[in-house]
Amino acid sequence: MPLLWMLRFGAVCGVVMALSLGIPGAIEAFTGETAATSFALGLGAAFGAPAVTAFHLRQSPSSGRFGTVAYAVNMIGLNLFAGIAFALNLVVFFLEPVVAAAVLAGPTRIALLAGVAVFVIGTALFCASMVRARVFPRVPAWGYGVTLVLLALFASLPDTPLTGVLHVLAAGSLIWLSLSLRRGEVTSGREAAPYVTAG
């Protein structure tokens, strides 16, 4: 598969994920969770893996071994979180509250918390790798880590205007990073590395 195609595909997936995160999140801040917003949020997380893979490919010549490890942990966390988002938003959301509470008790709760923990750690590591590599603009690189970690930590709380703002900021960071892939943007300090894979 040509690397340039993967970068472009990842950029499109990043924008789709951002829109599926930002628009429903902003709506839920005022309406609470609805079937439509839940559906969008549940499916949108599936676009995270191609987007993060493209981010990694773009910065891998500059991010080194730490970047590779950060990408690996982030990918595992993203896949776990995508499964959690799908289950909670497209399955549990439509169950009766008593049934939902029973489903989310016991070992299921432990598995969900473990998945969120891996996602948080992976996101923080990958954010650090982007900031260190200085291939992407600093603002969305930091925004990626801070907003997604906070959203994961606040996921069990009721929707508020604050969580709506976090959704919009996370979406903005993802769109900015994705557009940087298309433009080959580079920030201060280092020239753009060629589109090659490390290893």
PyMOL commands that place a pseudoatom at each C-alpha (Angstrom):
pseudoatom trace, name=CA, resn=MET, resi=1, chain=A, elem=C, hetatm=0, pos=[0.000, 0.000, 0.000]
pseudoatom trace, name=CA, resn=PRO, resi=2, chain=A, elem=C, hetatm=0, pos=[1.558, 3.345, -1.022]
pseudoatom trace, name=CA, resn=LEU, resi=3, chain=A, elem=C, hetatm=0, pos=[2.539, 5.447, 1.964]
pseudoatom trace, name=CA, resn=LEU, resi=4, chain=A, elem=C, hetatm=0, pos=[1.130, 8.625, 0.460]
pseudoatom trace, name=CA, resn=TRP, resi=5, chain=A, elem=C, hetatm=0, pos=[-2.275, 6.960, 0.137]
pseudoatom trace, name=CA, resn=MET, resi=6, chain=A, elem=C, hetatm=0, pos=[-2.148, 5.879, 3.792]
pseudoatom trace, name=CA, resn=LEU, resi=7, chain=A, elem=C, hetatm=0, pos=[-1.359, 9.434, 4.863]
pseudoatom trace, name=CA, resn=ARG, resi=8, chain=A, elem=C, hetatm=0, pos=[-4.267, 10.807, 2.847]
pseudoatom trace, name=CA, resn=PHE, resi=9, chain=A, elem=C, hetatm=0, pos=[-6.622, 8.102, 4.075]
pseudoatom trace, name=CA, resn=GLY, resi=10, chain=A, elem=C, hetatm=0, pos=[-5.545, 8.791, 7.655]
pseudoatom trace, name=CA, resn=ALA, resi=11, chain=A, elem=C, hetatm=0, pos=[-6.173, 12.502, 7.187]
pseudoatom trace, name=CA, resn=VAL, resi=12, chain=A, elem=C, hetatm=0, pos=[-9.717, 11.839, 5.970]
pseudoatom trace, name=CA, resn=CYS, resi=13, chain=A, elem=C, hetatm=0, pos=[-10.340, 9.421, 8.863]
pseudoatom trace, name=CA, resn=GLY, resi=14, chain=A, elem=C, hetatm=0, pos=[-9.030, 11.987, 11.338]
pseudoatom trace, name=CA, resn=VAL, resi=15, chain=A, elem=C, hetatm=0, pos=[-11.478, 14.601, 10.077]
pseudoatom trace, name=CA, resn=VAL, resi=16, chain=A, elem=C, hetatm=0, pos=[-14.379, 12.109, 10.132]
pseudoatom trace, name=CA, resn=MET, resi=17, chain=A, elem=C, hetatm=0, pos=[-13.524, 11.065, 13.688]
pseudoatom trace, name=CA, resn=ALA, resi=18, chain=A, elem=C, hetatm=0, pos=[-13.243, 14.725, 14.714]
pseudoatom trace, name=CA, resn=LEU, resi=19, chain=A, elem=C, hetatm=0, pos=[-16.668, 15.572, 13.316]
pseudoatom trace, name=CA, resn=SER, resi=20, chain=A, elem=C, hetatm=0, pos=[-18.255, 12.506, 14.938]
pseudoatom trace, name=CA, resn=LEU, resi=21, chain=A, elem=C, hetatm=0, pos=[-16.728, 13.603, 18.243]
pseudoatom trace, name=CA, resn=GLY, resi=22, chain=A, elem=C, hetatm=0, pos=[-17.197, 17.356, 18.117]
pseudoatom trace, name=CA, resn=ILE, resi=23, chain=A, elem=C, hetatm=0, pos=[-20.693, 17.786, 16.700]
pseudoatom trace, name=CA, resn=PRO, resi=24, chain=A, elem=C, hetatm=0, pos=[-22.513, 15.248, 18.922]
pseudoatom trace, name=CA, resn=GLY, resi=25, chain=A, elem=C, hetatm=0, pos=[-20.487, 16.369, 21.939]
pseudoatom trace, name=CA, resn=ALA, resi=26, chain=A, elem=C, hetatm=0, pos=[-21.514, 19.981, 21.444]
pseudoatom trace, name=CA, resn=ILE, resi=27, chain=A, elem=C, hetatm=0, pos=[-25.164, 18.976, 20.993]
pseudoatom trace, name=CA, resn=GLU, resi=28, chain=A, elem=C, hetatm=0, pos=[-25.174, 16.745, 24.082]
pseudoatom trace, name=CA, resn=ALA, resi=29, chain=A, elem=C, hetatm=0, pos=[-23.959, 19.620, 26.240]
pseudoatom trace, name=CA, resn=PHE, resi=30, chain=A, elem=C, hetatm=0, pos=[-27.446, 21.118, 25.834]
pseudoatom trace, name=CA, resn=THR, resi=31, chain=A, elem=C, hetatm=0, pos=[-29.728, 18.174, 25.074]
pseudoatom trace, name=CA, resn=GLY, resi=32, chain=A, elem=C, hetatm=0, pos=[-28.096, 15.291, 26.920]
pseudoatom trace, name=CA, resn=GLU, resi=33, chain=A, elem=C, hetatm=0, pos=[-27.379, 12.022, 25.156]
pseudoatom trace, name=CA, resn=THR, resi=34, chain=A, elem=C, hetatm=0, pos=[-29.786, 11.133, 22.356]
pseudoatom trace, name=CA, resn=ALA, resi=35, chain=A, elem=C, hetatm=0, pos=[-30.030, 8.135, 20.043]
pseudoatom trace, name=CA, resn=ALA, resi=36, chain=A, elem=C, hetatm=0, pos=[-28.576, 10.162, 17.150]
pseudoatom trace, name=CA, resn=THR, resi=37, chain=A, elem=C, hetatm=0, pos=[-25.602, 11.563, 19.071]
pseudoatom trace, name=CA, resn=SER, resi=38, chain=A, elem=C, hetatm=0, pos=[-24.952, 8.197, 20.690]
pseudoatom trace, name=CA, resn=PHE, resi=39, chain=A, elem=C, hetatm=0, pos=[-24.921, 6.546, 17.261]
pseudoatom trace, name=CA, resn=ALA, resi=40, chain=A, elem=C, hetatm=0, pos=[-22.397, 9.045, 15.879]
pseudoatom trace, name=CA, resn=LEU, resi=41, chain=A, elem=C, hetatm=0, pos=[-20.102, 8.792, 18.895]
pseudoatom trace, name=CA, resn=GLY, resi=42, chain=A, elem=C, hetatm=0, pos=[-20.248, 5.003, 18.884]
pseudoatom trace, name=CA, resn=LEU, resi=43, chain=A, elem=C, hetatm=0, pos=[-19.213, 4.694, 15.241]
pseudoatom trace, name=CA, resn=GLY, resi=44, chain=A, elem=C, hetatm=0, pos=[-16.776, 7.613, 15.088]
pseudoatom trace, name=CA, resn=ALA, resi=45, chain=A, elem=C, hetatm=0, pos=[-14.112, 6.040, 17.269]
pseudoatom trace, name=CA, resn=ALA, resi=46, chain=A, elem=C, hetatm=0, pos=[-13.519, 3.395, 14.588]
pseudoatom trace, name=CA, resn=PHE, resi=47, chain=A, elem=C, hetatm=0, pos=[-11.779, 6.044, 12.459]
pseudoatom trace, name=CA, resn=GLY, resi=48, chain=A, elem=C, hetatm=0, pos=[-9.132, 6.670, 15.125]
pseudoatom trace, name=CA, resn=ALA, resi=49, chain=A, elem=C, hetatm=0, pos=[-6.769, 3.829, 14.220]
pseudoatom trace, name=CA, resn=PRO, resi=50, chain=A, elem=C, hetatm=0, pos=[-6.116, 4.909, 10.596]
pseudoatom trace, name=CA, resn=ALA, resi=51, chain=A, elem=C, hetatm=0, pos=[-5.712, 8.526, 11.704]
pseudoatom trace, name=CA, resn=VAL, resi=52, chain=A, elem=C, hetatm=0, pos=[-3.174, 7.743, 14.430]
pseudoatom trace, name=CA, resn=THR, resi=53, chain=A, elem=C, hetatm=0, pos=[-1.320, 5.380, 12.101]
pseudoatom trace, name=CA, resn=ALA, resi=54, chain=A, elem=C, hetatm=0, pos=[-0.963, 8.224, 9.608]
pseudoatom trace, name=CA, resn=PHE, resi=55, chain=A, elem=C, hetatm=0, pos=[0.241, 10.576, 12.363]
pseudoatom trace, name=CA, resn=HIS, resi=56, chain=A, elem=C, hetatm=0, pos=[2.844, 8.003, 13.348]
pseudoatom trace, name=CA, resn=LEU, resi=57, chain=A, elem=C, hetatm=0, pos=[4.013, 7.429, 9.782]
pseudoatom trace, name=CA, resn=ARG, resi=58, chain=A, elem=C, hetatm=0, pos=[4.393, 11.165, 9.280]
pseudoatom trace, name=CA, resn=GLN, resi=59, chain=A, elem=C, hetatm=0, pos=[6.546, 11.659, 12.363]
pseudoatom trace, name=CA, resn=SER, resi=60, chain=A, elem=C, hetatm=0, pos=[8.304, 8.278, 12.651]
pseudoatom trace, name=CA, resn=PRO, resi=61, chain=A, elem=C, hetatm=0, pos=[11.629, 9.452, 11.161]
pseudoatom trace, name=CA, resn=SER, resi=62, chain=A, elem=C, hetatm=0, pos=[11.802, 12.077, 13.927]
pseudoatom trace, name=CA, resn=SER, resi=63, chain=A, elem=C, hetatm=0, pos=[10.083, 10.360, 16.862]
pseudoatom trace, name=CA, resn=GLY, resi=64, chain=A, elem=C, hetatm=0, pos=[12.481, 7.406, 17.206]
pseudoatom trace, name=CA, resn=ARG, resi=65, chain=A, elem=C, hetatm=0, pos=[11.963, 4.367, 19.393]
pseudoatom trace, name=CA, resn=PHE, resi=66, chain=A, elem=C, hetatm=0, pos=[9.926, 6.254, 21.969]
pseudoatom trace, name=CA, resn=GLY, resi=67, chain=A, elem=C, hetatm=0, pos=[7.498, 7.299, 19.243]
pseudoatom trace, name=CA, resn=THR, resi=68, chain=A, elem=C, hetatm=0, pos=[7.144, 3.709, 18.086]
pseudoatom trace, name=CA, resn=VAL, resi=69, chain=A, elem=C, hetatm=0, pos=[6.401, 2.462, 21.600]
pseudoatom trace, name=CA, resn=ALA, resi=70, chain=A, elem=C, hetatm=0, pos=[3.975, 5.341, 22.180]
pseudoatom trace, name=CA, resn=TYR, resi=71, chain=A, elem=C, hetatm=0, pos=[2.202, 4.541, 18.921]
pseudoatom trace, name=CA, resn=ALA, resi=72, chain=A, elem=C, hetatm=0, pos=[1.901, 0.851, 19.844]
pseudoatom trace, name=CA, resn=VAL, resi=73, chain=A, elem=C, hetatm=0, pos=[0.375, 1.590, 23.269]
pseudoatom trace, name=CA, resn=ASN, resi=74, chain=A, elem=C, hetatm=0, pos=[-1.892, 4.250, 21.787]
pseudoatom trace, name=CA, resn=MET, resi=75, chain=A, elem=C, hetatm=0, pos=[-3.118, 1.870, 19.083]
pseudoatom trace, name=CA, resn=ILE, resi=76, chain=A, elem=C, hetatm=0, pos=[-3.997, -0.808, 21.627]
pseudoatom trace, name=CA, resn=GLY, resi=77, chain=A, elem=C, hetatm=0, pos=[-5.746, 1.784, 23.791]
pseudoatom trace, name=CA, resn=LEU, resi=78, chain=A, elem=C, hetatm=0, pos=[-7.591, 3.255, 20.806]
pseudoatom trace, name=CA, resn=ASN, resi=79, chain=A, elem=C, hetatm=0, pos=[-8.863, -0.142, 19.727]
pseudoatom trace, name=CA, resn=LEU, resi=80, chain=A, elem=C, hetatm=0, pos=[-10.037, -0.924, 23.246]
pseudoatom trace, name=CA, resn=PHE, resi=81, chain=A, elem=C, hetatm=0, pos=[-11.691, 2.482, 23.538]
pseudoatom trace, name=CA, resn=ALA, resi=82, chain=A, elem=C, hetatm=0, pos=[-13.378, 2.122, 20.146]
pseudoatom trace, name=CA, resn=GLY, resi=83, chain=A, elem=C, hetatm=0, pos=[-14.884, -1.155, 21.347]
pseudoatom trace, name=CA, resn=ILE, resi=84, chain=A, elem=C, hetatm=0, pos=[-15.991, 0.461, 24.588]
pseudoatom trace, name=CA, resn=ALA, resi=85, chain=A, elem=C, hetatm=0, pos=[-17.533, 3.424, 22.749]
pseudoatom trace, name=CA, resn=PHE, resi=86, chain=A, elem=C, hetatm=0, pos=[-19.353, 1.110, 20.351]
pseudoatom trace, name=CA, resn=ALA, resi=87, chain=A, elem=C, hetatm=0, pos=[-20.728, -1.062, 23.159]
pseudoatom trace, name=CA, resn=LEU, resi=88, chain=A, elem=C, hetatm=0, pos=[-21.784, 1.798, 25.428]
pseudoatom trace, name=CA, resn=ASN, resi=89, chain=A, elem=C, hetatm=0, pos=[-23.284, 4.028, 22.741]
pseudoatom trace, name=CA, resn=LEU, resi=90, chain=A, elem=C, hetatm=0, pos=[-24.868, 1.451, 20.430]
pseudoatom trace, name=CA, resn=VAL, resi=91, chain=A, elem=C, hetatm=0, pos=[-25.779, -1.361, 22.819]
pseudoatom trace, name=CA, resn=VAL, resi=92, chain=A, elem=C, hetatm=0, pos=[-25.929, -0.326, 26.480]
pseudoatom trace, name=CA, resn=PHE, resi=93, chain=A, elem=C, hetatm=0, pos=[-27.572, 3.036, 25.676]
pseudoatom trace, name=CA, resn=PHE, resi=94, chain=A, elem=C, hetatm=0, pos=[-30.671, 1.249, 24.356]
pseudoatom trace, name=CA, resn=LEU, resi=95, chain=A, elem=C, hetatm=0, pos=[-31.048, -1.123, 27.327]
pseudoatom trace, name=CA, resn=GLU, resi=96, chain=A, elem=C, hetatm=0, pos=[-33.339, -0.552, 30.262]
pseudoatom trace, name=CA, resn=PRO, resi=97, chain=A, elem=C, hetatm=0, pos=[-31.431, 1.177, 33.100]
pseudoatom trace, name=CA, resn=VAL, resi=98, chain=A, elem=C, hetatm=0, pos=[-31.689, -1.860, 35.381]
pseudoatom trace, name=CA, resn=VAL, resi=99, chain=A, elem=C, hetatm=0, pos=[-30.371, -4.165, 32.670]
pseudoatom trace, name=CA, resn=ALA, resi=100, chain=A, elem=C, hetatm=0, pos=[-27.609, -1.718, 31.750]
pseudoatom trace, name=CA, resn=ALA, resi=101, chain=A, elem=C, hetatm=0, pos=[-26.502, -1.504, 35.380]
pseudoatom trace, name=CA, resn=ALA, resi=102, chain=A, elem=C, hetatm=0, pos=[-26.387, -5.298, 35.606]
pseudoatom trace, name=CA, resn=VAL, resi=103, chain=A, elem=C, hetatm=0, pos=[-24.389, -5.567, 32.369]
pseudoatom trace, name=CA, resn=LEU, resi=104, chain=A, elem=C, hetatm=0, pos=[-21.844, -3.005, 33.545]
pseudoatom trace, name=CA, resn=ALA, resi=105, chain=A, elem=C, hetatm=0, pos=[-21.302, -4.596, 36.941]
pseudoatom trace, name=CA, resn=GLY, resi=106, chain=A, elem=C, hetatm=0, pos=[-18.635, -7.065, 38.013]
pseudoatom trace, name=CA, resn=PRO, resi=107, chain=A, elem=C, hetatm=0, pos=[-15.963, -8.222, 35.542]
pseudoatom trace, name=CA, resn=THR, resi=108, chain=A, elem=C, hetatm=0, pos=[-17.374, -6.045, 32.743]
pseudoatom trace, name=CA, resn=ARG, resi=109, chain=A, elem=C, hetatm=0, pos=[-16.741, -2.908, 34.791]
pseudoatom trace, name=CA, resn=ILE, resi=110, chain=A, elem=C, hetatm=0, pos=[-13.164, -3.990, 35.492]
pseudoatom trace, name=CA, resn=ALA, resi=111, chain=A, elem=C, hetatm=0, pos=[-12.572, -4.647, 31.793]
pseudoatom trace, name=CA, resn=LEU, resi=112, chain=A, elem=C, hetatm=0, pos=[-13.991, -1.234, 30.851]
pseudoatom trace, name=CA, resn=LEU, resi=113, chain=A, elem=C, hetatm=0, pos=[-11.843, 0.566, 33.430]
pseudoatom trace, name=CA, resn=ALA, resi=114, chain=A, elem=C, hetatm=0, pos=[-8.747, -1.313, 32.265]
pseudoatom trace, name=CA, resn=GLY, resi=115, chain=A, elem=C, hetatm=0, pos=[-9.474, -0.386, 28.652]
pseudoatom trace, name=CA, resn=VAL, resi=116, chain=A, elem=C, hetatm=0, pos=[-9.887, 3.274, 29.557]
pseudoatom trace, name=CA, resn=ALA, resi=117, chain=A, elem=C, hetatm=0, pos=[-6.628, 3.174, 31.538]
pseudoatom trace, name=CA, resn=VAL, resi=118, chain=A, elem=C, hetatm=0, pos=[-4.694, 1.797, 28.556]
pseudoatom trace, name=CA, resn=PHE, resi=119, chain=A, elem=C, hetatm=0, pos=[-6.298, 4.442, 26.321]
pseudoatom trace, name=CA, resn=VAL, resi=120, chain=A, elem=C, hetatm=0, pos=[-5.304, 7.245, 28.709]
pseudoatom trace, name=CA, resn=ILE, resi=121, chain=A, elem=C, hetatm=0, pos=[-1.717, 6.010, 29.023]
pseudoatom trace, name=CA, resn=GLY, resi=122, chain=A, elem=C, hetatm=0, pos=[-1.354, 5.458, 25.278]
pseudoatom trace, name=CA, resn=THR, resi=123, chain=A, elem=C, hetatm=0, pos=[-2.827, 8.858, 24.423]
pseudoatom trace, name=CA, resn=ALA, resi=124, chain=A, elem=C, hetatm=0, pos=[-0.525, 10.629, 26.878]
pseudoatom trace, name=CA, resn=LEU, resi=125, chain=A, elem=C, hetatm=0, pos=[2.531, 8.795, 25.506]
pseudoatom trace, name=CA, resn=PHE, resi=126, chain=A, elem=C, hetatm=0, pos=[1.656, 9.524, 21.894]
pseudoatom trace, name=CA, resn=CYS, resi=127, chain=A, elem=C, hetatm=0, pos=[0.993, 13.166, 22.736]
pseudoatom trace, name=CA, resn=ALA, resi=128, chain=A, elem=C, hetatm=0, pos=[4.460, 13.335, 24.316]
pseudoatom trace, name=CA, resn=SER, resi=129, chain=A, elem=C, hetatm=0, pos=[6.001, 11.742, 21.226]
pseudoatom trace, name=CA, resn=MET, resi=130, chain=A, elem=C, hetatm=0, pos=[4.368, 14.338, 18.950]
pseudoatom trace, name=CA, resn=VAL, resi=131, chain=A, elem=C, hetatm=0, pos=[5.515, 17.208, 21.141]
pseudoatom trace, name=CA, resn=ARG, resi=132, chain=A, elem=C, hetatm=0, pos=[9.067, 15.813, 21.275]
pseudoatom trace, name=CA, resn=ALA, resi=133, chain=A, elem=C, hetatm=0, pos=[9.301, 15.087, 17.566]
pseudoatom trace, name=CA, resn=ARG, resi=134, chain=A, elem=C, hetatm=0, pos=[8.175, 18.623, 16.645]
pseudoatom trace, name=CA, resn=VAL, resi=135, chain=A, elem=C, hetatm=0, pos=[6.819, 17.469, 13.285]
pseudoatom trace, name=CA, resn=PHE, resi=136, chain=A, elem=C, hetatm=0, pos=[3.237, 18.539, 13.990]
pseudoatom trace, name=CA, resn=PRO, resi=137, chain=A, elem=C, hetatm=0, pos=[2.209, 21.986, 15.252]
pseudoatom trace, name=CA, resn=ARG, resi=138, chain=A, elem=C, hetatm=0, pos=[2.498, 22.168, 19.026]
pseudoatom trace, name=CA, resn=VAL, resi=139, chain=A, elem=C, hetatm=0, pos=[-1.032, 23.395, 19.795]
pseudoatom trace, name=CA, resn=PRO, resi=140, chain=A, elem=C, hetatm=0, pos=[-2.925, 20.435, 18.278]
pseudoatom trace, name=CA, resn=ALA, resi=141, chain=A, elem=C, hetatm=0, pos=[-0.235, 18.005, 19.466]
pseudoatom trace, name=CA, resn=TRP, resi=142, chain=A, elem=C, hetatm=0, pos=[-0.858, 19.101, 23.057]
pseudoatom trace, name=CA, resn=GLY, resi=143, chain=A, elem=C, hetatm=0, pos=[-4.580, 19.384, 22.401]
pseudoatom trace, name=CA, resn=TYR, resi=144, chain=A, elem=C, hetatm=0, pos=[-4.714, 15.768, 21.238]
pseudoatom trace, name=CA, resn=GLY, resi=145, chain=A, elem=C, hetatm=0, pos=[-3.343, 14.494, 24.531]
pseudoatom trace, name=CA, resn=VAL, resi=146, chain=A, elem=C, hetatm=0, pos=[-5.004, 16.845, 26.983]
pseudoatom trace, name=CA, resn=THR, resi=147, chain=A, elem=C, hetatm=0, pos=[-8.533, 16.831, 25.556]
pseudoatom trace, name=CA, resn=LEU, resi=148, chain=A, elem=C, hetatm=0, pos=[-8.774, 13.099, 24.830]
pseudoatom trace, name=CA, resn=VAL, resi=149, chain=A, elem=C, hetatm=0, pos=[-7.396, 12.157, 28.247]
pseudoatom trace, name=CA, resn=LEU, resi=150, chain=A, elem=C, hetatm=0, pos=[-9.858, 14.490, 29.978]
pseudoatom trace, name=CA, resn=LEU, resi=151, chain=A, elem=C, hetatm=0, pos=[-12.757, 13.168, 27.885]
pseudoatom trace, name=CA, resn=ALA, resi=152, chain=A, elem=C, hetatm=0, pos=[-11.880, 9.604, 28.838]
pseudoatom trace, name=CA, resn=LEU, resi=153, chain=A, elem=C, hetatm=0, pos=[-11.647, 10.517, 32.525]
pseudoatom trace, name=CA, resn=PHE, resi=154, chain=A, elem=C, hetatm=0, pos=[-14.958, 12.446, 32.448]
pseudoatom trace, name=CA, resn=ALA, resi=155, chain=A, elem=C, hetatm=0, pos=[-16.805, 9.852, 30.337]
pseudoatom trace, name=CA, resn=SER, resi=156, chain=A, elem=C, hetatm=0, pos=[-18.768, 8.454, 33.274]
pseudoatom trace, name=CA, resn=LEU, resi=157, chain=A, elem=C, hetatm=0, pos=[-19.997, 11.895, 34.367]
pseudoatom trace, name=CA, resn=PRO, resi=158, chain=A, elem=C, hetatm=0, pos=[-23.198, 13.567, 33.093]
pseudoatom trace, name=CA, resn=ASP, resi=159, chain=A, elem=C, hetatm=0, pos=[-22.888, 15.701, 29.951]
pseudoatom trace, name=CA, resn=THR, resi=160, chain=A, elem=C, hetatm=0, pos=[-22.274, 19.375, 30.722]
pseudoatom trace, name=CA, resn=PRO, resi=161, chain=A, elem=C, hetatm=0, pos=[-21.198, 22.454, 28.744]
pseudoatom trace, name=CA, resn=LEU, resi=162, chain=A, elem=C, hetatm=0, pos=[-17.622, 21.684, 29.921]
pseudoatom trace, name=CA, resn=THR, resi=163, chain=A, elem=C, hetatm=0, pos=[-17.641, 18.242, 28.319]
pseudoatom trace, name=CA, resn=GLY, resi=164, chain=A, elem=C, hetatm=0, pos=[-19.162, 19.834, 25.214]
pseudoatom trace, name=CA, resn=VAL, resi=165, chain=A, elem=C, hetatm=0, pos=[-16.233, 22.270, 25.049]
pseudoatom trace, name=CA, resn=LEU, resi=166, chain=A, elem=C, hetatm=0, pos=[-13.780, 19.384, 25.491]
pseudoatom trace, name=CA, resn=HIS, resi=167, chain=A, elem=C, hetatm=0, pos=[-15.422, 17.518, 22.599]
pseudoatom trace, name=CA, resn=VAL, resi=168, chain=A, elem=C, hetatm=0, pos=[-15.113, 20.575, 20.360]
pseudoatom trace, name=CA, resn=LEU, resi=169, chain=A, elem=C, hetatm=0, pos=[-11.481, 21.203, 21.362]
pseudoatom trace, name=CA, resn=ALA, resi=170, chain=A, elem=C, hetatm=0, pos=[-10.585, 17.545, 20.764]
pseudoatom trace, name=CA, resn=ALA, resi=171, chain=A, elem=C, hetatm=0, pos=[-12.268, 17.731, 17.360]
pseudoatom trace, name=CA, resn=GLY, resi=172, chain=A, elem=C, hetatm=0, pos=[-10.352, 20.898, 16.522]
pseudoatom trace, name=CA, resn=SER, resi=173, chain=A, elem=C, hetatm=0, pos=[-7.049, 19.291, 17.469]
pseudoatom trace, name=CA, resn=LEU, resi=174, chain=A, elem=C, hetatm=0, pos=[-7.769, 16.202, 15.352]
pseudoatom trace, name=CA, resn=ILE, resi=175, chain=A, elem=C, hetatm=0, pos=[-8.775, 18.284, 12.328]
pseudoatom trace, name=CA, resn=TRP, resi=176, chain=A, elem=C, hetatm=0, pos=[-5.649, 20.439, 12.651]
pseudoatom trace, name=CA, resn=LEU, resi=177, chain=A, elem=C, hetatm=0, pos=[-3.387, 17.389, 12.889]
pseudoatom trace, name=CA, resn=SER, resi=178, chain=A, elem=C, hetatm=0, pos=[-5.174, 15.780, 9.940]
pseudoatom trace, name=CA, resn=LEU, resi=179, chain=A, elem=C, hetatm=0, pos=[-4.851, 18.868, 7.765]
pseudoatom trace, name=CA, resn=SER, resi=180, chain=A, elem=C, hetatm=0, pos=[-1.169, 19.033, 8.728]
pseudoatom trace, name=CA, resn=LEU, resi=181, chain=A, elem=C, hetatm=0, pos=[-0.766, 15.591, 7.149]
pseudoatom trace, name=CA, resn=ARG, resi=182, chain=A, elem=C, hetatm=0, pos=[-2.174, 16.861, 3.872]
pseudoatom trace, name=CA, resn=ARG, resi=183, chain=A, elem=C, hetatm=0, pos=[-0.057, 19.983, 3.848]
pseudoatom trace, name=CA, resn=GLY, resi=184, chain=A, elem=C, hetatm=0, pos=[3.112, 18.399, 5.199]
pseudoatom trace, name=CA, resn=GLU, resi=185, chain=A, elem=C, hetatm=0, pos=[3.191, 21.142, 7.806]
pseudoatom trace, name=CA, resn=VAL, resi=186, chain=A, elem=C, hetatm=0, pos=[6.261, 21.409, 9.992]
pseudoatom trace, name=CA, resn=THR, resi=187, chain=A, elem=C, hetatm=0, pos=[6.729, 23.656, 12.953]
pseudoatom trace, name=CA, resn=SER, resi=188, chain=A, elem=C, hetatm=0, pos=[9.869, 25.169, 14.356]
pseudoatom trace, name=CA, resn=GLY, resi=189, chain=A, elem=C, hetatm=0, pos=[13.253, 23.583, 14.630]
pseudoatom trace, name=CA, resn=ARG, resi=190, chain=A, elem=C, hetatm=0, pos=[13.276, 20.652, 12.270]
pseudoatom trace, name=CA, resn=GLU, resi=191, chain=A, elem=C, hetatm=0, pos=[12.812, 20.279, 8.579]
pseudoatom trace, name=CA, resn=ALA, resi=192, chain=A, elem=C, hetatm=0, pos=[10.241, 17.836, 7.382]
pseudoatom trace, name=CA, resn=ALA, resi=193, chain=A, elem=C, hetatm=0, pos=[11.514, 14.309, 7.264]
pseudoatom trace, name=CA, resn=PRO, resi=194, chain=A, elem=C, hetatm=0, pos=[10.727, 12.380, 4.097]
pseudoatom trace, name=CA, resn=TYR, resi=195, chain=A, elem=C, hetatm=0, pos=[7.722, 10.099, 4.093]
pseudoatom trace, name=CA, resn=VAL, resi=196, chain=A, elem=C, hetatm=0, pos=[9.532, 6.897, 4.989]
pseudoatom trace, name=CA, resn=THR, resi=197, chain=A, elem=C, hetatm=0, pos=[8.926, 4.342, 7.663]
pseudoatom trace, name=CA, resn=ALA, resi=198, chain=A, elem=C, hetatm=0, pos=[11.350, 3.800, 10.492]
pseudoatom trace, name=CA, resn=GLY, resi=199, chain=A, elem=C, hetatm=0, pos=[13.064, 0.496, 10.895]
for i in range(1, 199): cmd.bond("trace and resi %d" % i, "trace and resi %d" % (i + 1))
show_as sticks, trace
zoom trace
